[in-house]
Amino acid sequence: MDYKNILIIKMSSLGDVIHTLPFSAALRRLYPKARISWLVHPQFSGFLPDPPTIDKIIYFDKVAFNKMGFLQKVSFLRKFRQELHAEKFDLVIDMQGLFKSAVIAALTGCQNRIGYCEMREGSGFVSKAICGSHSADHVIERYLDVARYLGADVKDIDFPLPDLAREEQSVRRKLDAKGLIEQEYVVFVPGARWETKEWPPEHYAALADKVTQDGTFVVLAGGPDEKEKAALIEAAAETDRIIDLTGQTSLRELAALIKGCQVFISGDTGPLHFAAALKKPLVAMYGPTKADRTGPYGSDKATVLITPAACAGCLKKHCSDWHCMGDITPEMVYQEYLKKLE
């Protein structure tokens, strides 16, 4: 069927949004003349592709919504429903597969609703789950199975990226102000959404001491919540060649910072997938999560170090005997870093 007006629902998180980019590229190739919109939480919209891949971005501010009283929420949803109905979508694709995205899909009024294979929290009753031949593979392939179902011939993993020229200039000014002028740098992002996915600060400090031996700078990056971790790393490290930009970049500036780096190093966190999409040399440390399902994908410059702990891939957000990430030593990461320089 030749759809004319399509809505992708993928509201969060950062890594999940980036994982959906190849699907959006495949969808655009399949429907070159269609109007394609993307519904997202505002804080994760900075890396969505520009036209012609995506024509319109629709925002649902979950933070503001959660602060509303009951009657305010009802009024908001009624108005939002009217706005979505006015779009007259002929295909809605729920790539979130959660209760919140199912509600949005229903509010559109579109009767043709599909989603990817893992439709949870009752979302499968609202949108038809599409399960293809890659249902047990990486999440990017699971998303692409939806494009294949629609008729797309998917040959390559393509990440449509926004133009970051303005952000590259902004980041360059920030680095120059910190004394890093025309010099190579490595980016560390120490934070993660789960406490169990974080590599210990003392390990980052030890790695920074090794990386900076040849004069390379280490730039610490991430959101405002990671400033405390960055301070711990700086305090534990002996080198004075660490620049802390945590909490000092927008989402797109963070992407620009990563674009200009020599090597990227982090645990399983959203910016890791920036680096993979940008095809940057990277080293990622994985403990409780499964790299074969949600790790960096589509790049031959990515190396994943999986913890030697027997409990690897447990998917626990909290742990009373947490040691898996610490079992990946700074020396192990440094040896992989050296290979990237080669």
C-alpha positions, 0 to 999 in steps of 0.5 A: 500500500502506498501510504501518504501520511505516516507517524513514527512514535518513538519518544525515548530514550536517547539510545532507543531513538538512535536505534530507530534512525535506520528504520526511518531511513528505510521508511523514507526510501520506501515512501519517498513522497510520503509525509513522515512525522516523528512523535518524541519527548523534547529532551530526546529530539535533538538527534532526529534527522532533518528533512527529507528523512523526517518532515515534522517533529511532534512533541509530547512533554512527559515531564510537564504532563506528569506535573499536571493535575488529573483534570489538566491531564484530561484537558491536555489529552483531549486537545492533543487528540484533536491535534493528532486527528487533524493530521489525518495519518494513514499509518501509525507505527509504534516503535516504543511498544509501551502503554504510553505509546499505545495511548498516543497511537489510539489518540491519533484516530488512525485505524492502521496501527503497527509496531515492532515485535516487543509490544509490552504493557498492553500495546499489542492490543492497540497496534499489530506487532510485526515479528520478522526473521530478526526477532531474536537479533539486535534491536535495530534489526527488529525495528527494520523488520517492520520496514521489511514487512511494509516492503522495504529492501534493507541492505545497509544500516544507514543512520540519517544524521542532522547537520551539526555544523553550528554545534561543531563551531560551538564545541570548538569554542568551548574546547579552545576556552579550556586550552584544547586548541588543535589537539587530539582528544578522547571522550569519556562519558562516565554516566548511565541510566542504570547504576549497574551499567556505570564503570567505576570512577577510579577505573576511568581515572586510571585509564585517563592517566594511561591515555594522556601519557602521549599528550592526548587530552581526555574530555569528560562529557554527559549531562548535569547529573554526571558532574559529580562522577566527573569530579571524582574522576578528576580527583582520582587521576594524576594527569592534568590533561582532563577537560570537564564538559559535563553538563556544559553541552546540549544534546547536539553539541555532545554529538558534535564533541563526539564527532571530533574525537579520536576515540570514544569510551563509555559504558552502555549509555545513550551517547555511545550510540551517537559514536556508533552512528557517527562511525567513530572508533569506540570502546564500550564496557558492558556488564548487566546489559546484552551487547548482542541485543542493544550494543553499538551496531552497524559500525566496524569501528566498535569494540565491546568489552563484556565483563568476565563476571559469570552474571553478565547480561543479568539485566539488573538495574540494582545489585547487592553484589555488584562487581561486573563492571569493575571486573573490566580493568583499565588495562583491558580497556587501554589495550583496546584503545591502543588498537583503535589508534593503530 
